[in-house]
Amino acid sequence: MFVSAYGAEAGNLALRGLALGGIYVGGGIAPKILPAIEGGAFMEAFLNKQPMTELLTKVPVKVILNSEAGLIGAASCANELGR
Protein backbone atom coordinates (compact mmCIF):
# COMPACT_ATOMS: atom_id res chain seq x y z
CA MET A 1 0.00 0.00 0.00
CA PHE A 2 2.85 2.40 0.84
CA VAL A 3 4.55 1.94 -2.54
CA SER A 4 1.29 2.68 -4.34
CA ALA A 5 0.72 5.84 -2.29
CA TYR A 6 4.35 6.85 -2.91
CA GLY A 7 3.91 6.39 -6.67
CA ALA A 8 0.57 8.20 -6.73
CA GLU A 9 2.02 11.23 -4.95
CA ALA A 10 5.09 11.22 -7.21
CA GLY A 11 2.69 11.32 -10.17
CA ASN A 12 0.76 14.18 -8.60
CA LEU A 13 3.98 16.15 -8.09
CA ALA A 14 5.11 15.45 -11.65
CA LEU A 15 1.86 16.90 -12.95
CA ARG A 16 1.87 19.90 -10.61
CA GLY A 17 5.37 20.87 -11.68
CA LEU A 18 5.11 19.60 -15.28
CA ALA A 19 8.33 17.71 -14.61
CA LEU A 20 8.85 16.57 -18.19
CA GLY A 21 12.60 16.29 -17.62
CA GLY A 22 12.04 13.60 -15.03
CA ILE A 23 11.29 12.80 -11.42
CA TYR A 24 14.17 11.89 -9.13
CA VAL A 25 13.04 10.12 -5.97
CA GLY A 26 15.55 10.69 -3.19
CA GLY A 27 15.86 10.38 0.53
CA GLY A 28 16.38 7.40 2.76
CA ILE A 29 13.28 5.36 2.00
CA ALA A 30 13.42 4.82 -1.78
CA PRO A 31 16.79 3.01 -1.93
CA LYS A 32 15.75 0.75 0.97
CA ILE A 33 12.54 -0.35 -0.77
CA LEU A 34 13.90 -0.38 -4.33
CA PRO A 35 12.75 -3.97 -5.06
CA ALA A 36 9.19 -3.00 -4.08
CA ILE A 37 9.37 0.14 -6.23
CA GLU A 38 10.62 -1.89 -9.19
CA GLY A 39 7.80 -4.40 -8.64
CA GLY A 40 5.39 -2.29 -10.66
CA ALA A 41 2.95 -0.90 -8.08
CA PHE A 42 4.83 2.41 -7.91
CA MET A 43 4.66 3.05 -11.67
CA GLU A 44 1.10 1.77 -11.92
CA ALA A 45 -0.01 4.35 -9.34
CA PHE A 46 2.29 7.01 -10.86
CA LEU A 47 0.59 6.61 -14.25
CA ASN A 48 -2.99 6.20 -12.97
CA LYS A 49 -3.94 9.83 -13.66
CA GLN A 50 -6.53 9.81 -16.44
CA PRO A 51 -6.62 11.80 -18.69
CA MET A 52 -2.92 12.62 -18.11
CA THR A 53 -1.55 9.07 -18.34
CA GLU A 54 -0.09 9.60 -21.81
CA LEU A 55 1.85 12.66 -20.65
CA LEU A 56 3.17 10.82 -17.58
CA THR A 57 4.44 7.91 -19.69
CA LYS A 58 6.99 10.39 -21.11
CA VAL A 59 8.31 11.41 -17.66
CA PRO A 60 11.44 9.46 -16.66
CA VAL A 61 11.44 8.26 -13.05
CA LYS A 62 14.75 7.59 -11.31
CA VAL A 63 15.69 6.63 -7.76
CA ILE A 64 18.73 8.40 -6.33
CA LEU A 65 20.98 5.75 -4.84
CA ASN A 66 23.83 7.98 -3.66
CA SER A 67 23.26 8.62 0.04
CA GLU A 68 25.46 11.72 -0.19
CA ALA A 69 23.36 13.39 -2.92
CA GLY A 70 21.98 16.05 -0.56
CA LEU A 71 25.42 16.98 0.68
CA ILE A 72 26.83 17.08 -2.83
CA GLY A 73 23.99 19.40 -3.92
CA ALA A 74 24.50 21.66 -0.91
CA ALA A 75 28.24 21.83 -1.56
CA SER A 76 27.63 22.71 -5.19
CA CYS A 77 25.19 25.44 -4.21
CA ALA A 78 27.63 26.83 -1.64
CA ASN A 79 30.36 26.81 -4.27
CA GLU A 80 28.17 28.81 -6.66
CA LEU A 81 27.25 31.32 -3.96
CA GLY A 82 30.91 31.79 -3.06
CA ARG A 83 31.88 32.99 -6.53
DRENDO-1510 file (C-alpha; in Angstrom, 1 decimal, always signed):
<recs>
REC; n; res; u; v; w
REC; 1; MET; +0.0; +0.0; +0.0 .
REC; 2; PHE; +2.9; +2.4; +0.8 .
REC; 3; VAL; +4.6; +1.9; -2.5 .
REC; 4; SER; +1.3; +2.7; -4.3 .
REC; 5; ALA; +0.7; +5.8; -2.3 .
REC; 6; TYR; +4.3; +6.8; -2.9 .
REC; 7; GLY; +3.9; +6.4; -6.7 .
REC; 8; ALA; +0.6; +8.2; -6.7 .
REC; 9; GLU; +2.0; +11.2; -5.0 .
REC; 10; ALA; +5.1; +11.2; -7.2 .
REC; 11; GLY; +2.7; +11.3; -10.2 .
REC; 12; ASN; +0.8; +14.2; -8.6 .
REC; 13; LEU; +4.0; +16.1; -8.1 .
REC; 14; ALA; +5.1; +15.4; -11.7 .
REC; 15; LEU; +1.9; +16.9; -12.9 .
REC; 16; ARG; +1.9; +19.9; -10.6 .
REC; 17; GLY; +5.4; +20.9; -11.7 .
REC; 18; LEU; +5.1; +19.6; -15.3 .
REC; 19; ALA; +8.3; +17.7; -14.6 .
REC; 20; LEU; +8.8; +16.6; -18.2 .
REC; 21; GLY; +12.6; +16.3; -17.6 .
REC; 22; GLY; +12.0; +13.6; -15.0 .
REC; 23; ILE; +11.3; +12.8; -11.4 .
REC; 24; TYR; +14.2; +11.9; -9.1 .
REC; 25; VAL; +13.0; +10.1; -6.0 .
REC; 26; GLY; +15.6; +10.7; -3.2 .
REC; 27; GLY; +15.9; +10.4; +0.5 .
REC; 28; GLY; +16.4; +7.4; +2.8 .
REC; 29; ILE; +13.3; +5.4; +2.0 .
REC; 30; ALA; +13.4; +4.8; -1.8 .
REC; 31; PRO; +16.8; +3.0; -1.9 .
REC; 32; LYS; +15.8; +0.7; +1.0 .
REC; 33; ILE; +12.5; -0.3; -0.8 .
REC; 34; LEU; +13.9; -0.4; -4.3 .
REC; 35; PRO; +12.7; -4.0; -5.1 .
REC; 36; ALA; +9.2; -3.0; -4.1 .
REC; 37; ILE; +9.4; +0.1; -6.2 .
REC; 38; GLU; +10.6; -1.9; -9.2 .
REC; 39; GLY; +7.8; -4.4; -8.6 .
REC; 40; GLY; +5.4; -2.3; -10.7 .
REC; 41; ALA; +2.9; -0.9; -8.1 .
REC; 42; PHE; +4.8; +2.4; -7.9 .
REC; 43; MET; +4.7; +3.0; -11.7 .
REC; 44; GLU; +1.1; +1.8; -11.9 .
REC; 45; ALA; +0.0; +4.4; -9.3 .
REC; 46; PHE; +2.3; +7.0; -10.9 .
REC; 47; LEU; +0.6; +6.6; -14.3 .
REC; 48; ASN; -3.0; +6.2; -13.0 .
REC; 49; LYS; -3.9; +9.8; -13.7 .
REC; 50; GLN; -6.5; +9.8; -16.4 .
REC; 51; PRO; -6.6; +11.8; -18.7 .
REC; 52; MET; -2.9; +12.6; -18.1 .
REC; 53; THR; -1.5; +9.1; -18.3 .
REC; 54; GLU; -0.1; +9.6; -21.8 .
REC; 55; LEU; +1.9; +12.7; -20.6 .
REC; 56; LEU; +3.2; +10.8; -17.6 .
REC; 57; THR; +4.4; +7.9; -19.7 .
REC; 58; LYS; +7.0; +10.4; -21.1 .
REC; 59; VAL; +8.3; +11.4; -17.7 .
REC; 60; PRO; +11.4; +9.5; -16.7 .
REC; 61; VAL; +11.4; +8.3; -13.0 .
REC; 62; LYS; +14.7; +7.6; -11.3 .
REC; 63; VAL; +15.7; +6.6; -7.8 .
REC; 64; ILE; +18.7; +8.4; -6.3 .
REC; 65; LEU; +21.0; +5.7; -4.8 .
REC; 66; ASN; +23.8; +8.0; -3.7 .
REC; 67; SER; +23.3; +8.6; +0.0 .
REC; 68; GLU; +25.5; +11.7; -0.2 .
REC; 69; ALA; +23.4; +13.4; -2.9 .
REC; 70; GLY; +22.0; +16.0; -0.6 .
REC; 71; LEU; +25.4; +17.0; +0.7 .
REC; 72; ILE; +26.8; +17.1; -2.8 .
REC; 73; GLY; +24.0; +19.4; -3.9 .
REC; 74; ALA; +24.5; +21.7; -0.9 .
REC; 75; ALA; +28.2; +21.8; -1.6 .
REC; 76; SER; +27.6; +22.7; -5.2 .
REC; 77; CYS; +25.2; +25.4; -4.2 .
REC; 78; ALA; +27.6; +26.8; -1.6 .
REC; 79; ASN; +30.4; +26.8; -4.3 .
REC; 80; GLU; +28.2; +28.8; -6.7 .
REC; 81; LEU; +27.3; +31.3; -4.0 .
REC; 82; GLY; +30.9; +31.8; -3.1 .
REC; 83; ARG; +31.9; +33.0; -6.5 .
</recs>
